[in-house]
Amino acid sequence: MVTVFIPTMLQAMTGGTKEVEVEAANVRQIIDRLEELYPGIKDRLVEGGRIRPNLSVAVDGEVARLGLLEKVGENSEVHFVPAIGG
């Protein structure tokens, strides 16, 4: 199972849940599973078929360069974090 860490800004949508485990092979499937558990969360993570520009996704500590297509392993940890501009 993939462990997904819910960002503080979205924990109100999850009833305060900070992390959840889901079965998924890529970031898109993770977001779809989150949407099943917490309706409406997908709109806060995805815009126009892509990760929102104000967010980054980290898989096992590495920024996901492929966005929704980024693969995850069976024991991966995934974080949605505010993007850092510069």
Phi and psi restraints in degrees (value plus and minus 20) as a CYANA .aco file:
   2 VAL   PHI    -105.4   -65.4
   2 VAL   PSI     112.4   152.4
   3 THR   PHI    -113.8   -73.8
   3 THR   PSI     102.7   142.7
   4 VAL   PHI    -131.5   -91.5
   4 VAL   PSI     105.1   145.1
   5 PHE   PHI    -115.2   -75.2
   5 PHE   PSI     101.5   141.5
   6 ILE   PHI    -104.1   -64.1
   6 ILE   PSI     106.6   146.6
   7 PRO   PHI     -86.0   -46.0
   7 PRO   PSI     130.0   170.0
   8 THR   PHI     -71.2   -31.2
   8 THR   PSI     -59.5   -19.5
   9 MET   PHI     -85.8   -45.8
   9 MET   PSI     -35.9     4.1
  10 LEU   PHI    -131.6   -91.6
  10 LEU   PSI     -21.1    18.9
  11 GLN   PHI     -86.4   -46.4
  11 GLN   PSI     -41.3    -1.3
  12 ALA   PHI     -84.4   -44.4
  12 ALA   PSI     -51.3   -11.3
  13 MET   PHI     -96.4   -56.4
  13 MET   PSI     -39.5     0.5
  14 THR   PHI    -125.7   -85.7
  14 THR   PSI      -8.6    31.4
  15 GLY   PHI      47.5    87.5
  15 GLY   PSI       7.0    47.0
  16 GLY   PHI      70.9   110.9
  16 GLY   PSI     -21.9    18.1
  17 THR   PHI     -84.1   -44.1
  17 THR   PSI     109.5   149.5
  18 LYS   PHI    -117.5   -77.5
  18 LYS   PSI     -44.5    -4.5
  19 GLU   PHI    -170.4  -130.4
  19 GLU   PSI     131.5   171.5
  20 VAL   PHI    -164.5  -124.5
  20 VAL   PSI     129.1   169.1
  21 GLU   PHI    -126.2   -86.2
  21 GLU   PSI     113.6   153.6
  22 VAL   PHI    -157.5  -117.5
  22 VAL   PSI     139.4   179.4
  23 GLU   PHI    -115.5   -75.5
  23 GLU   PSI     104.3   144.3
  24 ALA   PHI    -183.6  -143.6
  24 ALA   PSI     136.5   176.5
  25 ALA   PHI    -129.4   -89.4
  25 ALA   PSI     -35.2     4.8
  26 ASN   PHI    -172.9  -132.9
  26 ASN   PSI     154.2   194.2
  27 VAL   PHI     -82.8   -42.8
  27 VAL   PSI     -57.6   -17.6
  28 ARG   PHI     -78.8   -38.8
  28 ARG   PSI     -65.0   -25.0
  29 GLN   PHI     -85.4   -45.4
  29 GLN   PSI     -55.5   -15.5
  30 ILE   PHI     -79.8   -39.8
  30 ILE   PSI     -68.7   -28.7
  31 ILE   PHI     -84.0   -44.0
  31 ILE   PSI     -58.3   -18.3
  32 ASP   PHI     -82.8   -42.8
  32 ASP   PSI     -60.8   -20.8
  33 ARG   PHI     -86.0   -46.0
  33 ARG   PSI     -60.6   -20.6
  34 LEU   PHI     -82.3   -42.3
  34 LEU   PSI     -59.2   -19.2
  35 GLU   PHI     -83.3   -43.3
  35 GLU   PSI     -57.4   -17.4
  36 GLU   PHI     -83.8   -43.8
  36 GLU   PSI     -59.7   -19.7
  37 LEU   PHI     -98.9   -58.9
  37 LEU   PSI     -58.1   -18.1
  38 TYR   PHI    -153.3  -113.3
  38 TYR   PSI      60.4   100.4
  39 PRO   PHI     -71.3   -31.3
  39 PRO   PSI     113.3   153.3
  40 GLY   PHI      81.3   121.3
  40 GLY   PSI     -37.1     2.9
  41 ILE   PHI     -88.8   -48.8
  41 ILE   PSI     -50.0   -10.0
  42 LYS   PHI     -79.5   -39.5
  42 LYS   PSI     -60.2   -20.2
  43 ASP   PHI     -84.1   -44.1
  43 ASP   PSI     -42.5    -2.5
  44 ARG   PHI    -106.8   -66.8
  44 ARG   PSI     -34.0     6.0
  45 LEU   PHI    -128.0   -88.0
  45 LEU   PSI     -48.3    -8.3
  46 VAL   PHI    -144.3  -104.3
  46 VAL   PSI     121.8   161.8
  47 GLU   PHI    -161.9  -121.9
  47 GLU   PSI     103.7   143.7
  48 GLY   PHI      40.6    80.6
  48 GLY   PSI      15.3    55.3
  49 GLY   PHI      56.6    96.6
  49 GLY   PSI      -7.2    32.8
  50 ARG   PHI    -156.5  -116.5
  50 ARG   PSI     140.0   180.0
  51 ILE   PHI     -79.1   -39.1
  51 ILE   PSI     116.3   156.3
  52 ARG   PHI     -73.3   -33.3
  52 ARG   PSI     124.0   164.0
  53 PRO   PHI     -83.3   -43.3
  53 PRO   PSI     -40.8    -0.8
  54 ASN   PHI    -109.8   -69.8
  54 ASN   PSI     -11.9    28.1
  55 LEU   PHI    -144.8  -104.8
  55 LEU   PSI     132.9   172.9
  56 SER   PHI    -146.0  -106.0
  56 SER   PSI     135.0   175.0
  57 VAL   PHI    -137.9   -97.9
  57 VAL   PSI     110.8   150.8
  58 ALA   PHI    -135.1   -95.1
  58 ALA   PSI     108.6   148.6
  59 VAL   PHI    -134.1   -94.1
  59 VAL   PSI      98.0   138.0
  60 ASP   PHI      32.5    72.5
  60 ASP   PSI      20.6    60.6
  61 GLY   PHI      64.0   104.0
  61 GLY   PSI     -20.8    19.2
  62 GLU   PHI    -133.7   -93.7
  62 GLU   PSI     115.4   155.4
  63 VAL   PHI     -82.9   -42.9
  63 VAL   PSI     111.2   151.2
  64 ALA   PHI     -96.6   -56.6
  64 ALA   PSI      87.1   127.1
  65 ARG   PHI     -96.4   -56.4
  65 ARG   PSI     -44.5    -4.5
  66 LEU   PHI    -113.0   -73.0
  66 LEU   PSI     -14.6    25.4
  67 GLY   PHI      39.3    79.3
  67 GLY   PSI    -146.0  -106.0
  68 LEU   PHI     -84.6   -44.6
  68 LEU   PSI     -42.2    -2.2
  69 LEU   PHI    -107.7   -67.7
  69 LEU   PSI     -26.9    13.1
  70 GLU   PHI     -78.5   -38.5
  70 GLU   PSI     107.5   147.5
  71 LYS   PHI     -98.1   -58.1
  71 LYS   PSI     130.7   170.7
  72 VAL   PHI    -147.5  -107.5
  72 VAL   PSI     129.4   169.4
  73 GLY   PHI    -109.1   -69.1
  73 GLY   PSI     151.5   191.5
  74 GLU   PHI     -79.5   -39.5
  74 GLU   PSI     -52.4   -12.4
  75 ASN   PHI    -134.7   -94.7
  75 ASN   PSI       4.8    44.8
  76 SER   PHI     -88.4   -48.4
  76 SER   PSI     136.9   176.9
  77 GLU   PHI    -135.6   -95.6
  77 GLU   PSI     110.6   150.6
  78 VAL   PHI    -143.3  -103.3
  78 VAL   PSI     110.7   150.7
  79 HIS   PHI    -141.3  -101.3
  79 HIS   PSI     114.7   154.7
  80 PHE   PHI    -122.7   -82.7
  80 PHE   PSI      99.1   139.1
  81 VAL   PHI    -150.7  -110.7
  81 VAL   PSI     131.3   171.3
  82 PRO   PHI     -78.8   -38.8
  82 PRO   PSI     115.5   155.5
  83 ALA   PHI     -89.5   -49.5
  83 ALA   PSI     125.3   165.3
  84 ILE   PHI    -122.6   -82.6
  84 ILE   PSI      99.6   139.6
  85 GLY   PHI    -113.8   -73.8
  85 GLY   PSI     140.3   180.3
